[in-house]
Amino acid sequence: MITPDAPPGSPTAPAQLRPAGLVPLERPGFGAGLKAMLGGYGYLFRTPDLWPLALVPTGLALVLTVALAVAGVKLAPSLVELIVKEPGAGALWTALMVVLRILSLAVVLVAALAVSFGLAKPLSGPALERMVRRAEADLGAPAWPEVGFFADMWRALQSSLVALAFTLPILIVLGVVGLLFAPASVVVVPLQLAVTALAGAWDLCDCPLSIRGVPVAARIAFVRRNLAAVMGFGFGLALLSFLPCSLLIVLPAGILGAARLVVTLEQWEATKRAPR
């Protein structure tokens, strides 16, 4: 069980494990991550007292997405003009410019979605923390020390910055490839969705750990050990991205699913390390 980086003297609850018979024999993998992502939606729908808290990250993400999308749509034509400074004449060039404009819109909209959800999480940190604590308590996980408002926002921001640092360059490269070579969009757009989903999976799965004050290095190591489960979680996130209505509650539902997945993984690791 990963212990929080709490100040000296802070009380920490002992690890609580499920009975050995309920712990899987093998490390939870891709299927467990996919099930956790989908299960987060079910848990949210079954828990109406969490709905007011769920409106906080959903509202922030929606406002940020609209604002960034509007700015991106205005910026997209300038991006095309920057790449193609002197377009030629003829039907071929006309068709090419239309394709480039469509691809540029797709790039800026995907970027707006990724950035808005990345920023909405730290801004709604206190609401998400209460949701995570509720989900973990229902699974019998220990109660962690309270975290201050600004400390919570900073830890959540760290998680989002790590995700953006790894994925934003990839998204930019894919976007440039799609703009310069239009036929590659058949591959580029799905890859952009996959990279964005995996970044979201890291960001969501990291949230329960950051709330406890676990250092960034330990959180990265935990995700690396359980990469298959996190990838399954990201795959579920990618599937749900094709359902527009599901994106409205992807943050609160995803956080709840991530909390349940992290507890399951921690219980497996703690059980396997426990003396037999």
BAFI-3210 file (N, C-alpha, C; in Angstrom, 3 decimals, decimal comma, padded with zeros to 6 digits):
// residues 276
n [1|2|3|4|5|6|7|8|9|10|11|12|13|14|15|16|17|18|19|20|21|22|23|24|25|26|27|28|29|30|31|32|33|34|35|36|37|38|39|40|41|42|43|44|45|46|47|48|49|50|51|52|53|54|55|56|57|58|59|60|61|62|63|64|65|66|67|68|69|70|71|72|73|74|75|76|77|78|79|80|81|82|83|84|85|86|87|88|89|90|91|92|93|94|95|96|97|98|99|100|101|102|103|104|105|106|107|108|109|110|111|112|113|114|115|116|117|118|119|120|121|122|123|124|125|126|127|128|129|130|131|132|133|134|135|136|137|138|139|140|141|142|143|144|145|146|147|148|149|150|151|152|153|154|155|156|157|158|159|160|161|162|163|164|165|166|167|168|169|170|171|172|173|174|175|176|177|178|179|180|181|182|183|184|185|186|187|188|189|190|191|192|193|194|195|196|197|198|199|200|201|202|203|204|205|206|207|208|209|210|211|212|213|214|215|216|217|218|219|220|221|222|223|224|225|226|227|228|229|230|231|232|233|234|235|236|237|238|239|240|241|242|243|244|245|246|247|248|249|250|251|252|253|254|255|256|257|258|259|260|261|262|263|264|265|266|267|268|269|270|271|272|273|274|275|276]
n.u [000,849|000,642|001,994|000,991|002,620|002,709|002,848|005,185|003,992|001,351|-001,783|-002,267|-004,318|-004,405|-003,650|-006,362|-007,474|-009,154|-010,825|-008,767|-009,787|-011,224|-009,438|-007,874|-005,977|-004,008|-002,251|-004,407|-005,421|-005,672|-008,447|-009,530|-009,016|-010,577|-013,121|-013,251|-013,312|-015,767|-017,360|-017,221|-019,073|-021,446|-021,346|-021,543|-024,117|-025,618|-025,318|-026,766|-026,285|-023,810|-024,054|-024,350|-021,666|-020,459|-021,236|-019,498|-016,738|-017,673|-019,055|-016,959|-015,186|-016,775|-017,193|-014,520|-013,846|-015,576|-014,729|-011,991|-012,306|-013,678|-011,727|-009,777|-011,003|-011,035|-008,339|-007,493|-007,657|-005,497|-003,417|-003,391|-002,761|-000,227|001,170|000,700|001,709|001,565|-000,829|-001,659|-003,416|-006,496|-008,535|-007,481|-005,810|-007,741|-009,345|-007,406|-006,873|-009,321|-009,390|-007,183|-008,090|-010,199|-008,800|-007,174|-009,072|-009,921|-007,582|-007,228|-009,555|-009,328|-007,053|-008,090|-009,993|-008,348|-006,704|-008,613|-009,892|-007,658|-007,098|-009,452|-009,544|-007,552|-008,656|-011,111|-010,431|-011,054|-013,764|-013,525|-011,843|-013,497|-015,283|-013,592|-012,794|-015,242|-015,803|-013,617|-014,026|-016,336|-015,271|-013,819|-011,301|-008,494|-008,887|-007,506|-005,201|-006,466|-006,225|-004,932|-006,558|-005,057|-002,785|-003,909|-004,810|-002,332|-001,066|-002,808|-002,451|000,204|-000,021|-001,544|000,259|002,362|001,078|000,495|003,091|004,148|002,329|001,467|003,579|003,514|000,929|001,124|003,051|001,680|-000,475|000,793|001,773|-000,647|-001,607|000,306|000,335|-002,351|-003,764|-002,842|-004,450|-006,307|-005,038|-003,866|-005,850|-007,276|-005,028|-004,476|-006,757|-006,333|-003,909|-004,706|-006,658|-005,101|-003,502|-005,497|-006,249|-003,971|-004,018|-006,476|-006,254|-004,116|-005,113|-006,379|-004,062|-002,524|-004,112|-003,657|-001,178|001,000|004,291|005,347|007,139|006,697|004,054|004,228|005,752|003,930|001,868|003,346|003,920|001,412|000,618|-000,861|-003,476|-004,029|-003,897|-006,099|-008,055|-007,704|-008,444|-011,161|-011,910|-011,349|-013,231|-015,610|-015,339|-016,435|-019,064|-020,882|-022,496|-021,557|-019,154|-019,765|-019,848|-017,456|-015,259|-016,065|-017,176|-015,043|-013,065|-014,175|-014,226|-011,460|-010,580|-011,682|-010,337|-007,649|-007,702|-008,318|-005,993|-004,043|-004,855|-004,417|-001,598|-000,776|-001,712|-000,238|002,252|002,060|002,899|002,587]
n.v [-001,193|002,156|004,758|007,929|011,088|012,501|015,161|014,962|013,190|013,210|011,550|008,330|005,979|002,435|000,016|-001,484|-004,546|-006,503|-009,641|-012,533|-014,294|-012,722|-011,267|-010,970|-013,616|-012,987|-010,037|-007,290|-006,450|-005,308|-005,743|-005,245|-002,518|-001,452|-002,248|-000,791|001,858|001,973|001,221|003,420|005,255|003,858|003,745|006,449|007,074|005,511|006,788|009,280|011,366|012,297|013,771|016,691|017,411|016,390|018,154|020,288|019,799|019,069|021,350|023,261|022,076|022,109|024,862|025,718|024,161|025,129|027,821|027,555|026,137|027,946|029,929|028,390|027,734|030,220|030,549|028,514|029,003|030,776|029,119|027,323|029,107|029,769|027,454|026,900|029,203|030,326|029,367|027,376|027,524|026,146|023,111|021,028|022,255|023,756|021,749|020,603|022,705|022,877|020,402|020,729|022,814|021,551|019,535|021,136|022,275|019,977|019,342|021,579|021,403|018,929|019,500|021,595|020,192|018,402|020,169|021,641|019,724|018,920|021,216|021,615|019,665|020,213|022,691|022,019|020,546|020,210|019,295|016,937|015,543|014,963|013,244|011,114|010,222|009,294|007,170|005,475|004,918|003,381|001,074|000,136|001,216|002,843|005,870|008,889|011,511|014,885|017,253|020,451|023,210|024,653|023,063|020,733|021,557|022,129|019,618|018,237|019,787|019,209|016,569|016,960|018,525|016,732|014,900|016,579|017,307|014,970|014,246|016,447|017,286|015,021|015,151|017,550|016,926|014,884|016,391|018,190|016,389|015,437|017,777|018,371|016,100|015,067|012,509|010,973|011,471|009,544|007,790|009,497|010,990|008,954|008,171|010,533|010,690|008,368|008,938|011,181|009,969|008,156|009,963|011,180|008,954|008,487|010,923|010,777|008,352|008,989|010,824|009,839|009,081|011,421|012,976|011,887|012,767|011,447|011,242|012,485|010,814|008,289|007,922|007,766|005,437|003,592|003,643|002,726|000,102|-000,961|-000,762|-002,067|-002,180|000,551|001,214|-000,206|001,234|003,681|002,867|002,378|004,990|006,141|004,821|005,829|008,420|008,661|008,947|011,652|012,677|011,344|012,556|014,768|014,080|012,871|013,533|013,510|010,852|009,389|009,907|008,628|005,985|005,637|005,875|003,556|001,631|002,097|001,476|-001,253|-002,208|-001,521|-003,079|-005,607|-005,534|-005,131|-007,452|-009,424|-008,841|-009,258|-011,326|-014,873]
n.w [000,000|-000,888|000,932|002,253|001,734|004,274|006,754|009,533|012,314|011,538|011,566|010,224|008,738|009,264|006,741|005,106|004,114|001,678|002,214|001,665|-000,197|-001,928|-003,314|-006,431|-008,046|-009,879|-010,935|-011,356|-014,638|-018,027|-018,511|-015,980|-015,725|-017,810|-016,930|-014,553|-015,475|-016,866|-014,756|-013,091|-014,052|-013,537|-010,729|-010,090|-011,043|-009,307|-006,936|-005,785|-003,971|-004,607|-006,846|-006,792|-006,226|-008,486|-010,429|-010,271|-011,376|-013,917|-014,862|-014,892|-016,749|-019,025|-019,504|-019,910|-022,136|-024,139|-024,272|-025,020|-027,387|-029,034|-029,238|-030,499|-032,965|-034,175|-034,429|-036,095|-039,024|-039,343|-038,688|-040,824|-042,905|-042,109|-042,599|-045,316|-047,234|-049,777|-051,550|-054,423|-057,610|-058,916|-058,951|-057,407|-055,494|-054,189|-053,059|-051,405|-049,580|-048,312|-046,997|-045,303|-043,671|-042,361|-040,992|-039,378|-037,717|-036,379|-034,991|-033,249|-031,751|-030,466|-028,950|-027,384|-025,905|-024,457|-022,955|-021,499|-019,874|-018,497|-016,989|-015,591|-013,639|-011,495|-010,708|-009,684|-007,503|-004,581|-004,624|-006,127|-004,429|-002,235|-003,478|-004,178|-001,631|-000,675|-002,465|-001,944|000,747|000,623|-000,378|001,680|002,091|003,745|005,700|004,740|005,818|006,047|003,369|002,578|000,841|-001,180|-001,318|-002,264|-004,810|-005,985|-006,043|-007,730|-009,997|-010,566|-011,467|-013,819|-015,282|-015,692|-017,375|-019,582|-020,334|-021,411|-023,392|-024,955|-026,782|-028,490|-029,512|-030,919|-032,884|-034,261|-035,167|-036,910|-038,810|-039,827|-040,985|-042,953|-044,513|-045,780|-046,310|-044,204|-042,086|-041,582|-039,923|-038,086|-036,633|-035,057|-033,535|-032,148|-030,534|-029,030|-027,685|-026,213|-024,628|-023,128|-021,754|-020,250|-018,761|-017,148|-015,739|-014,366|-012,908|-011,368|-009,623|-007,131|-005,775|-005,633|-004,014|-001,545|-001,016|-002,055|-003,313|-006,562|-007,991|-006,818|-007,536|-010,337|-010,523|-009,472|-011,392|-013,561|-012,764|-012,936|-015,579|-017,570|-016,547|-016,371|-019,064|-019,993|-018,683|-020,001|-022,568|-022,224|-021,690|-024,175|-025,791|-024,704|-025,466|-027,931|-027,493|-027,205|-025,078|-022,842|-022,283|-020,799|-018,154|-017,733|-016,138|-013,256|-013,165|-014,178|-012,250|-010,021|-010,955|-011,273|-008,624|-007,496|-009,007|-008,276|-005,537|-005,701|-007,018|-005,125|-002,961|-004,012|-004,354|-001,686|-000,463|-001,753|-000,835|001,788|004,635|004,396]
ca.u [000,000|001,424|001,699|001,021|003,743|002,092|003,781|005,469|002,983|-000,006|-002,321|-002,601|-005,057|-003,758|-004,195|-007,436|-007,486|-010,287|-010,482|-007,874|-010,554|-011,783|-008,348|-007,529|-004,706|-003,059|-002,368|-005,471|-004,843|-006,417|-009,884|-009,905|-009,023|-011,763|-014,286|-013,269|-013,737|-017,209|-018,009|-017,306|-020,357|-022,501|-021,284|-022,057|-025,571|-026,225|-025,018|-027,276|-025,760|-022,576|-024,357|-023,973|-020,213|-020,097|-021,502|-018,392|-015,774|-018,361|-019,297|-015,690|-014,672|-017,621|-016,894|-013,178|-013,854|-016,232|-013,876|-010,801|-012,721|-013,965|-010,432|-009,100|-011,650|-010,562|-006,907|-007,231|-007,307|-004,144|-002,486|-003,307|-002,044|001,182|001,772|000,628|001,758|001,177|-001,556|-001,777|-004,761|-007,009|-009,431|-006,697|-005,417|-008,962|-009,703|-006,374|-007,059|-010,507|-008,980|-006,297|-008,900|-010,935|-007,839|-006,742|-010,161|-009,874|-006,424|-007,447|-010,644|-008,760|-006,190|-008,957|-010,584|-007,316|-006,268|-009,715|-010,067|-006,474|-007,181|-010,653|-009,313|-007,005|-009,532|-012,216|-009,795|-011,772|-014,960|-013,075|-011,301|-014,613|-015,817|-012,641|-012,886|-016,482|-015,652|-012,671|-014,653|-017,274|-014,483|-013,088|-009,943|-008,241|-009,140|-006,223|-005,238|-007,037|-005,270|-005,342|-007,122|-004,028|-001,933|-004,653|-004,772|-000,977|-000,799|-003,579|-001,816|001,398|-000,462|-001,927|001,460|003,081|000,346|000,677|004,491|004,409|001,390|001,305|004,482|003,054|-000,255|001,573|003,686|000,620|-001,236|001,581|001,777|-001,960|-001,757|001,211|000,023|-003,776|-004,219|-002,445|-005,461|-006,997|-004,302|-003,502|-006,960|-007,418|-003,879|-004,670|-007,748|-005,727|-002,938|-005,477|-007,305|-004,093|-003,139|-006,594|-006,210|-002,946|-004,467|-007,553|-005,752|-003,158|-005,812|-006,488|-002,749|-002,085|-004,910|-003,043|000,131|002,056|005,199|005,149|007,929|006,016|002,828|004,633|006,154|002,711|001,209|004,178|003,726|000,060|000,389|-001,911|-004,773|-004,207|-004,205|-007,494|-008,830|-007,640|-009,220|-012,553|-012,083|-011,381|-014,523|-016,650|-015,171|-017,279|-020,427|-020,778|-023,149|-020,760|-018,060|-020,221|-019,585|-016,298|-014,363|-016,487|-017,309|-013,706|-012,383|-014,730|-013,710|-010,028|-010,428|-011,979|-009,263|-006,436|-007,886|-008,204|-004,587|-003,311|-005,201|-003,705|-000,174|-000,569|-001,950|000,867|003,448|001,824|003,413|001,576]
ca.v [000,000|003,388|005,620|009,343|011,910|013,389|015,779|014,135|013,231|013,142|010,211|007,582|004,776|001,224|-000,520|-002,438|-005,416|-007,373|-011,017|-013,075|-014,964|-011,760|-010,625|-011,795|-014,311|-012,281|-008,578|-006,781|-005,965|-004,485|-005,890|-004,568|-001,081|-001,154|-002,407|000,308|003,083|001,881|001,139|004,741|005,831|003,169|004,150|007,812|007,040|004,863|007,557|010,630|012,424|012,813|014,546|018,110|017,524|016,079|019,315|021,249|019,582|019,043|022,730|023,905|021,498|022,556|026,277|025,810|023,563|026,066|029,001|027,201|025,730|029,168|030,540|027,529|027,864|031,487|030,437|027,468|029,522|031,346|027,987|026,836|030,117|029,716|026,276|027,081|030,654|030,717|028,268|027,472|027,626|024,898|022,316|020,232|023,121|024,104|020,583|020,449|023,729|022,495|019,302|021,293|023,573|020,577|018,909|022,116|022,360|018,760|019,446|022,569|020,936|017,884|020,191|022,315|019,195|017,888|021,214|022,025|018,696|018,947|022,350|021,517|018,770|020,914|023,766|021,423|019,588|019,869|018,492|015,614|014,861|014,420|012,106|010,011|009,701|008,538|005,913|004,618|004,463|002,304|-000,125|-000,229|001,743|003,688|007,309|009,576|012,843|015,962|018,035|021,833|023,562|024,998|021,879|019,808|022,085|022,015|018,216|017,903|020,475|018,431|015,430|017,444|018,981|015,533|014,386|017,489|017,298|013,789|014,038|017,615|017,212|013,979|015,673|018,581|016,236|014,229|017,432|018,701|015,335|015,439|018,976|018,329|014,939|014,880|011,120|010,376|011,773|008,293|007,218|010,543|011,338|007,933|008,227|011,681|010,290|007,372|009,617|011,990|009,064|007,639|011,064|011,303|007,803|008,793|012,043|010,336|007,330|009,621|011,697|009,287|009,046|012,791|013,463|011,392|013,383|010,555|011,969|012,246|009,657|007,069|007,784|007,296|004,038|002,799|003,530|001,881|-001,294|-001,372|-000,095|-002,756|-001,735|001,955|001,234|-000,617|002,399|004,638|002,353|002,669|006,431|006,401|004,361|006,753|009,718|008,680|009,238|013,048|012,931|010,783|013,469|015,782|013,632|011,998|013,835|012,896|009,398|008,845|009,974|007,564|004,723|005,575|005,611|002,150|000,847|002,252|000,699|-002,664|-002,498|-001,441|-004,243|-006,751|-005,427|-005,312|-008,852|-010,226|-008,567|-009,659|-012,674|-015,920]
ca.w [000,000|-000,953|002,072|001,880|002,158|005,252|007,683|010,695|013,375|011,009|011,722|009,019|009,076|008,788|005,498|005,269|002,959|001,504|002,488|000,645|-001,232|-002,861|-004,036|-007,592|-007,951|-010,723|-010,893|-012,241|-015,880|-018,980|-018,297|-014,743|-015,991|-018,615|-016,062|-013,586|-016,160|-017,085|-013,446|-012,486|-014,451|-012,790|-009,331|-009,990|-011,218|-008,142|-005,723|-006,093|-003,102|-005,200|-008,062|-006,682|-006,349|-009,865|-011,278|-010,196|-012,466|-015,208|-015,277|-015,223|-017,993|-020,133|-019,768|-020,478|-023,470|-025,063|-024,442|-025,792|-028,730|-029,788|-029,559|-031,465|-034,273|-034,750|-034,698|-037,093|-040,356|-039,313|-038,680|-042,209|-043,688|-041,721|-043,225|-046,777|-047,376|-051,134|-052,190|-055,865|-058,177|-059,453|-058,106|-056,465|-054,387|-053,447|-052,242|-050,380|-048,558|-047,529|-046,104|-044,278|-042,724|-041,534|-040,085|-038,378|-036,739|-035,557|-034,095|-032,186|-030,893|-029,598|-027,989|-026,440|-025,010|-023,558|-022,024|-020,603|-018,859|-017,659|-016,067|-014,756|-012,506|-010,332|-010,265|-008,907|-006,617|-003,342|-004,916|-006,535|-003,252|-001,460|-004,217|-004,052|-000,260|-000,563|-003,201|-001,236|001,994|000,286|-000,646|002,891|002,098|004,908|005,598|004,717|006,442|005,242|002,583|002,418|-000,466|-002,157|-001,486|-003,115|-006,168|-006,496|-006,358|-008,921|-011,115|-010,895|-012,266|-015,144|-015,973|-016,147|-018,540|-020,713|-020,747|-022,220|-024,504|-025,821|-027,947|-029,411|-030,199|-031,860|-034,013|-035,031|-035,841|-038,040|-039,836|-040,460|-041,810|-044,091|-045,345|-045,487|-046,216|-042,928|-041,073|-041,260|-038,800|-037,130|-035,735|-034,008|-032,627|-031,267|-029,531|-028,141|-026,814|-025,280|-023,677|-022,212|-020,863|-019,302|-017,857|-016,157|-014,912|-013,476|-011,986|-010,465|-008,679|-005,765|-005,140|-005,352|-002,887|-000,310|-000,847|-002,512|-004,208|-007,991|-008,422|-006,374|-008,340|-011,659|-010,371|-009,273|-012,693|-014,423|-012,351|-013,297|-016,862|-018,324|-016,025|-016,754|-020,498|-020,110|-018,251|-021,094|-023,689|-021,896|-021,857|-025,609|-026,293|-024,263|-026,135|-029,122|-027,054|-026,752|-023,792|-021,752|-021,959|-019,854|-016,778|-017,753|-015,020|-011,994|-013,295|-014,328|-010,959|-009,173|-011,466|-010,980|-007,193|-007,271|-009,602|-007,466|-004,309|-006,075|-007,281|-003,862|-002,163|-004,585|-004,033|-000,254|-000,141|-002,253|-000,033|003,179|004,930|004,291]
c.u [000,879|001,024|001,809|002,245|003,239|003,150|004,027|004,384|001,565|-000,522|-002,609|-003,275|-004,330|-004,421|-005,259|-007,539|-008,782|-009,888|-009,713|-008,634|-011,105|-010,709|-007,957|-006,146|-003,628|-003,296|-003,486|-004,869|-005,788|-007,913|-010,353|-009,953|-010,240|-013,028|-014,395|-013,748|-015,245|-017,965|-018,120|-018,610|-021,496|-022,538|-021,846|-023,578|-026,277|-026,066|-025,466|-026,731|-024,425|-022,835|-024,042|-022,464|-019,774|-020,321|-020,336|-017,369|-016,424|-018,584|-018,026|-015,138|-015,468|-017,315|-015,526|-013,134|-014,457|-015,324|-012,654|-011,156|-013,014|-012,666|-009,690|-009,681|-011,204|-009,090|-006,608|-006,899|-005,900|-003,093|-002,302|-002,514|-000,557|001,891|001,816|000,558|001,281|000,468|-001,672|-003,223|-005,203|-007,834|-008,671|-006,291|-006,633|-009,377|-008,699|-006,563|-008,279|-010,154|-008,102|-007,092|-009,677|-010,004|-007,369|-007,806|-010,152|-008,738|-006,706|-008,567|-010,159|-007,868|-007,013|-009,573|-009,567|-006,918|-007,366|-009,939|-008,854|-006,511|-008,370|-010,408|-008,669|-007,917|-010,701|-011,693|-010,566|-013,009|-014,564|-012,516|-012,420|-015,225|-014,902|-012,730|-014,148|-016,366|-014,714|-013,259|-015,621|-016,551|-013,671|-011,653|-009,745|-008,548|-007,807|-006,331|-005,810|-005,928|-005,799|-005,776|-006,028|-003,062|-002,595|-004,613|-003,383|-000,653|-001,557|-002,964|-000,540|001,048|-000,800|-000,704|002,289|002,416|000,576|002,111|004,793|003,549|001,281|002,281|004,026|001,856|000,138|002,191|002,634|-000,210|-000,513|001,616|000,448|-002,165|-000,901|000,894|-001,402|-004,211|-003,869|-003,470|-006,250|-006,339|-004,084|-004,624|-007,212|-006,249|-003,990|-005,675|-007,149|-004,749|-003,658|-006,139|-006,305|-003,621|-004,226|-006,607|-005,158|-003,437|-005,532|-007,059|-004,762|-003,853|-005,935|-005,156|-002,278|-002,846|-004,283|-001,680|001,271|002,968|005,003|005,888|007,252|004,740|003,149|005,026|004,932|001,994|002,014|004,003|002,389|-000,340|-000,749|-003,295|-005,049|-004,530|-005,638|-008,436|-008,862|-008,431|-010,710|-012,865|-012,170|-012,714|-015,631|-016,532|-016,008|-018,750|-020,430|-021,377|-022,308|-019,630|-018,468|-019,913|-018,344|-015,363|-014,845|-016,612|-015,939|-012,925|-012,872|-014,242|-012,237|-009,784|-010,663|-010,884|-008,000|-006,545|-007,737|-006,746|-003,767|-003,602|-004,508|-002,232|000,094|-000,756|-000,790|002,150|003,301|002,363|002,288|001,780]
c.v [001,236|004,289|007,062|010,041|012,957|014,000|014,861|014,296|013,157|011,723|009,587|006,295|003,556|000,716|-001,556|-003,246|-006,175|-008,791|-011,629|-013,726|-014,021|-011,046|-011,508|-012,407|-013,615|-010,781|-008,115|-006,115|-005,134|-004,541|-005,189|-003,060|-000,660|-001,222|-001,256|001,602|003,076|001,855|002,477|005,439|005,190|003,585|005,551|007,831|006,433|005,670|008,996|011,720|012,978|013,719|016,037|018,327|017,292|017,268|020,299|020,993|019,570|020,455|023,442|023,386|021,992|024,002|026,433|025,262|024,516|027,261|028,684|026,782|026,947|029,854|029,727|027,640|029,155|031,402|029,483|028,020|030,118|030,251|027,428|027,812|030,114|028,555|026,424|028,594|031,114|029,554|028,491|027,595|026,253|024,128|021,527|021,044|023,515|022,971|020,399|021,456|023,426|021,404|019,833|022,082|022,633|019,921|019,870|022,304|021,155|018,843|020,399|022,126|019,832|018,517|020,940|021,357|018,703|018,931|021,565|020,995|018,623|020,069|022,233|020,659|019,482|022,021|023,251|020,392|019,230|019,005|017,075|014,838|014,244|013,209|010,888|009,389|008,869|007,175|004,959|004,087|003,316|000,994|-000,568|000,235|002,649|005,153|008,039|010,947|013,894|016,756|019,449|022,139|023,802|023,830|020,872|020,265|021,907|020,578|017,785|018,552|019,754|017,272|015,862|017,899|017,808|014,974|015,264|017,455|016,111|013,738|015,232|017,604|016,164|014,478|016,725|017,937|015,563|015,256|017,983|017,681|015,317|016,639|018,916|017,188|014,504|013,420|010,455|010,621|010,532|007,623|008,245|010,825|010,262|007,926|009,402|011,357|009,309|008,022|010,468|011,131|008,524|008,723|011,272|010,171|008,022|009,864|011,605|009,321|007,901|010,425|011,100|009,255|010,447|013,371|013,049|012,024|012,478|011,319|011,565|010,998|008,348|006,838|007,264|005,819|003,127|002,579|002,635|000,407|-001,843|-000,787|-000,746|-002,300|-000,288|002,064|000,778|000,508|003,442|004,187|002,599|004,147|006,796|005,969|005,347|008,115|009,812|008,911|010,640|013,286|012,431|011,718|014,519|015,382|012,754|012,276|013,209|011,380|008,745|008,852|008,866|006,201|004,546|005,267|004,137|001,253|000,906|001,447|-000,794|-003,059|-002,478|-002,649|-005,493|-006,706|-005,679|-006,766|-009,716|-010,002|-009,020|-011,050|-013,683|-016,950]
c.w [000,000|000,199|001,672|002,410|003,132|006,159|008,872|011,756|012,875|011,135|010,367|009,432|008,560|007,526|005,811|003,987|002,886|001,913|001,326|-000,493|-002,264|-003,677|-005,210|-007,453|-008,767|-010,637|-011,834|-013,472|-016,717|-018,719|-017,040|-014,933|-016,792|-017,764|-015,072|-014,225|-016,370|-015,759|-012,746|-012,822|-013,666|-011,336|-009,146|-010,112|-010,008|-006,866|-005,927|-005,188|-003,612|-006,400|-007,923|-006,805|-007,791|-010,798|-011,306|-011,308|-013,839|-015,734|-015,680|-016,551|-019,196|-020,508|-020,430|-021,902|-024,493|-025,338|-025,315|-027,214|-029,596|-030,191|-030,609|-032,860|-034,954|-035,145|-035,851|-038,482|-040,412|-039,332|-040,087|-043,070|-043,363|-042,406|-044,745|-047,034|-048,756|-051,813|-053,691|-056,314|-058,679|-058,434|-057,054|-055,245|-053,546|-052,515|-051,099|-049,249|-047,689|-046,530|-044,978|-043,231|-041,798|-040,514|-039,009|-037,303|-035,815|-034,544|-032,933|-031,239|-029,953|-028,539|-026,946|-025,438|-023,991|-022,510|-021,033|-019,512|-017,940|-016,634|-015,119|-013,518|-011,310|-009,815|-009,424|-007,917|-005,355|-003,583|-005,306|-005,354|-002,427|-002,158|-004,089|-002,667|-000,078|-001,255|-002,481|000,062|001,735|000,006|000,559|002,925|003,308|004,632|005,719|005,373|005,491|004,559|002,432|000,991|-001,503|-002,381|-002,410|-004,574|-006,785|-006,879|-007,606|-010,159|-011,545|-011,814|-013,687|-015,943|-016,488|-017,396|-019,767|-021,239|-021,662|-023,479|-025,456|-026,993|-028,964|-030,207|-031,235|-033,097|-034,897|-035,795|-037,052|-039,177|-040,580|-041,371|-043,075|-045,049|-045,035|-045,411|-044,890|-041,831|-040,670|-040,054|-037,697|-036,134|-034,689|-033,019|-031,661|-030,164|-028,528|-027,164|-025,777|-024,220|-022,660|-021,243|-019,814|-018,308|-016,762|-015,184|-013,906|-012,462|-010,984|-009,367|-007,274|-005,032|-004,767|-004,168|-001,561|-000,053|-001,245|-003,475|-005,667|-008,452|-008,035|-007,166|-009,735|-011,594|-010,209|-010,601|-013,621|-014,056|-012,831|-014,644|-017,647|-017,868|-016,422|-018,242|-020,753|-019,719|-019,370|-022,309|-023,461|-022,075|-023,333|-026,217|-025,940|-024,939|-027,400|-028,775|-026,464|-025,372|-022,625|-021,340|-020,934|-018,417|-016,713|-016,578|-013,713|-012,072|-013,423|-013,031|-010,038|-009,637|-011,155|-009,501|-006,879|-007,846|-008,752|-006,175|-004,604|-006,304|-005,994|-002,989|-002,693|-004,193|-002,552|000,136|-000,583|-001,465|001,400|003,434|004,908|005,393]
res [m|i|t|p|d|a|p|p|g|s|p|t|a|p|a|q|l|r|p|a|g|l|v|p|l|e|r|p|g|f|g|a|g|l|k|a|m|l|g|g|y|g|y|l|f|r|t|p|d|l|w|p|l|a|l|v|p|t|g|l|a|l|v|l|t|v|a|l|a|v|a|g|v|k|l|a|p|s|l|v|e|l|i|v|k|e|p|g|a|g|a|l|w|t|a|l|m|v|v|l|r|i|l|s|l|a|v|v|l|v|a|a|l|a|v|s|f|g|l|a|k|p|l|s|g|p|a|l|e|r|m|v|r|r|a|e|a|d|l|g|a|p|a|w|p|e|v|g|f|f|a|d|m|w|r|a|l|q|s|s|l|v|a|l|a|f|t|l|p|i|l|i|v|l|g|v|v|g|l|l|f|a|p|a|s|v|v|v|v|p|l|q|l|a|v|t|a|l|a|g|a|w|d|l|c|d|c|p|l|s|i|r|g|v|p|v|a|a|r|i|a|f|v|r|r|n|l|a|a|v|m|g|f|g|f|g|l|a|l|l|s|f|l|p|c|s|l|l|i|v|l|p|a|g|i|l|g|a|a|r|l|v|v|t|l|e|q|w|e|a|t|k|r|a|p|r]
***
